[in-house]
Amino acid sequence: MEKRAFQPEKRDDAIHVASMVLGPALDAMVTWNCRHLANENNKRYLKGLTIAEGYSFNFQIITPEEAIIYD
């Protein structure tokens, strides 16, 4: 929140991403939030910010459509 990666009203999104950063056993965060989370520019920004703060960003932010595997 201090780095303004999220607007104040998007605190839940910030908590969602922080949970993923601190819980490295998860491979992907699935979200319908294409405007703020599953947006390619925002994903790059969040990844850069996370790495600059000394954390790893070992997960993907994807939409439900990307999470579905068709055989």
C-alpha positions in Angstrom: 0.0 0.0 0.0 2.9 2.4 0.8 4.3 1.9 -2.8 0.9 2.8 -4.2 0.6 -0.5 -6.1 -3.0 -0.5 -5.0 -5.6 2.2 -4.4 -6.9 2.5 -0.8 -10.2 0.9 -1.8 -8.4 -2.1 -3.2 -6.9 -3.2 0.1 -8.4 -6.7 -0.3 -6.5 -7.1 -3.6 -3.3 -6.1 -1.8 -3.9 -8.7 0.9 -4.6 -11.3 -1.7 -1.3 -10.7 -3.5 0.6 -10.4 -0.1 -0.8 -13.8 0.9 0.5 -15.3 -2.3 4.0 -13.7 -1.9 4.3 -15.0 1.6 2.7 -18.4 0.9 5.2 -19.8 -1.7 3.6 -23.2 -1.9 1.0 -22.0 -4.3 1.5 -21.9 -8.0 -1.2 -19.5 -9.1 -3.7 -17.0 -7.9 -7.0 -17.2 -9.8 -9.0 -14.0 -10.1 -11.8 -12.4 -12.2 -10.2 -9.0 -11.5 -8.8 -8.3 -14.9 -8.6 -4.6 -14.4 -6.3 -4.7 -11.4 -4.8 -8.1 -10.9 -4.9 -10.3 -14.1 -3.8 -7.3 -16.2 -0.4 -7.9 -17.9 1.0 -4.4 -17.1 -0.1 -4.6 -13.4 1.4 -8.1 -13.1 4.7 -6.9 -14.3 4.6 -3.9 -11.9 3.7 -6.1 -9.0 6.4 -8.6 -9.8 9.0 -5.9 -10.1 7.9 -4.3 -6.9 7.9 -7.6 -5.0 11.3 -8.5 -6.1 12.7 -5.0 -5.3 11.4 -5.5 -1.8 13.4 -8.7 -1.5 10.6 -11.3 -1.9 10.2 -13.9 -4.6 7.3 -13.8 -7.0 7.0 -17.5 -7.8 3.3 -17.6 -8.8 1.1 -16.6 -11.7 -1.9 -14.4 -11.6 -4.4 -15.9 -14.0 -8.1 -15.8 -14.9 -10.4 -18.8 -14.3 -10.3 -19.5 -18.1 -6.6 -19.8 -18.0 -6.8 -22.2 -15.0 -9.1 -24.7 -16.8 -7.4 -27.6 -18.4 -9.2 -29.2 -21.3 -8.3 -32.7 -22.4 
